[in-house]
Amino acid sequence: MNNLIKKILNLFFLFIVVFFLNSCSTNNKVALPKIYLDETGVVNFIRYLNGTFHEEGDIFSDKAKQIMGPMYYAVSENGKIGYGWFCRSYISSDCRGVSPAYQLTEYCKKYSNNNCYIFAEGNKIVWNDINIIVTDLSFSKNVELLKKLNLYNPNSSKKVNEENYLNYVTQTSDNCSSLNIAKDYKNFRGATLECLLPGHHEWTHNDLFGSEYTN
């Protein structure tokens, strides 16, 4: 009789443990918002992959930084602002900053007055565990990809096409204020086609430690 009671108690205890672990697993899941990118968002993502952006905090120049290694790309929760983090090298792995993803989302949040989330790591879209590597910088191919992933705003304007998108991707300057005071984002870098993608870059290992630096 005692053995039967022990078995029942053990089974009951096991049931409680499993139920508790399942509850914790469910409660720890974070519900992510739904993010939709418009054609400006697609252009900004290609700008990021292309290594072209405006360095926020650089008071000496309104010109774009160009051809740097894309490390992380963040998007504001409302989908209106893209924000990039780059390595001062063609090769992203030449940089190894301290928590760049966290720093990026904080910069993006401060800039856009909106929560921000990591959308891509290098050239891989990691948002919501998608994990798709993007190798084609064609505008139409990226629009189709984001449509398939249900990340593209179907009401997006139709200003960009294959013939003119390079003009937006490779532009080197703009007249945007970059001040986050306009509610309609019309002067925000990263919010309209005429405004460059905002971002930051970090120095390479060699920049920081010289050629004698070793892993």
SULRA-V787451 format. One record per pair of residues at least 24 apart in sequence whose ideal C-beta (glycine too) atoms are under 8 Angstrom apart, sorted by the first residue. I is the first residue (numbers start at 1). J is the second residue. If there is no record, write none. Layout:
BEGIN
[[I	J] [I	J]]
END
This chain:
BEGIN
[[32	117] [32	127] [32	128] [33	77] [33	115] [33	117] [35	75] [35	77] [35	79] [35	117] [35	119] [35	127] [35	151] [36	79] [36	151] [36	152] [36	153] [37	75] [37	79] [37	146] [37	151] [37	152] [37	153] [37	156] [38	79] [38	152] [38	153] [38	155] [38	156] [38	157] [39	143] [39	156] [39	157] [39	158] [39	159] [39	160] [39	193] [40	191] [40	192] [40	193] [41	75] [41	79] [41	82] [41	153] [42	139] [42	142] [42	143] [42	146] [42	152] [42	160] [43	139] [43	160] [43	165] [43	168] [43	169] [43	193] [44	82] [44	190] [44	197] [45	73] [45	82] [45	119] [45	120] [45	142] [46	137] [46	139] [46	142] [46	165] [46	169] [47	82] [47	84] [47	168] [47	169] [47	196] [47	197] [48	73] [48	82] [48	84] [48	120] [48	197] [48	199] [49	123] [49	134] [49	137] [50	137] [50	169] [50	170] [51	86] [51	90] [52	169] [52	170] [52	196] [52	197] [53	84] [53	86] [53	196] [53	197] [53	198] [53	199] [53	201] [54	174] [54	178] [54	189] [54	196] [54	197] [54	198] [54	199] [55	199] [55	200] [55	201] [56	107] [56	111] [56	178] [56	189] [56	198] [56	199] [56	200] [57	200] [62	173] [62	174] [63	172] [63	173] [64	171] [64	172] [64	173] [64	196] [65	199] [65	201] [66	172] [68	201] [69	93] [69	94] [69	95] [70	120] [70	122] [70	123] [71	95] [71	97] [71	100] [71	121] [71	122] [71	202] [72	100] [72	101] [72	104] [72	118] [72	120] [72	121] [73	118] [73	119] [73	120] [73	121] [74	104] [74	105] [74	107] [74	108] [74	116] [74	117] [74	118] [74	119] [75	108] [75	116] [75	117] [75	119] [75	127] [76	108] [76	109] [76	112] [76	114] [76	115] [76	116] [77	114] [77	115] [77	116] [77	117] [78	112] [78	114] [79	153] [80	112] [80	114] [80	185] [80	188] [80	190] [80	191] [81	108] [81	111] [81	112] [81	114] [81	116] [81	185] [81	188] [81	190] [81	191] [81	198] [82	119] [82	190] [82	197] [82	198] [83	107] [83	108] [83	111] [83	112] [83	116] [83	190] [83	197] [83	198] [83	199] [84	197] [84	198] [84	199] [84	200] [85	199] [85	200] [85	201] [85	202] [86	199] [86	200] [86	201] [86	202] [87	201] [87	202] [87	204] [88	201] [88	202] [88	203] [88	204] [88	207] [89	204] [92	122] [94	204] [94	205] [94	206] [95	202] [95	203] [95	204] [95	205] [96	205] [97	202] [100	202] [103	200] [104	200] [107	200] [110	180] [111	180] [111	188] [111	198] [112	180] [112	188] [112	190] [113	180] [125	149] [127	151] [137	169] [138	162] [139	165] [159	193] [160	193] [168	193] [171	196]]
END
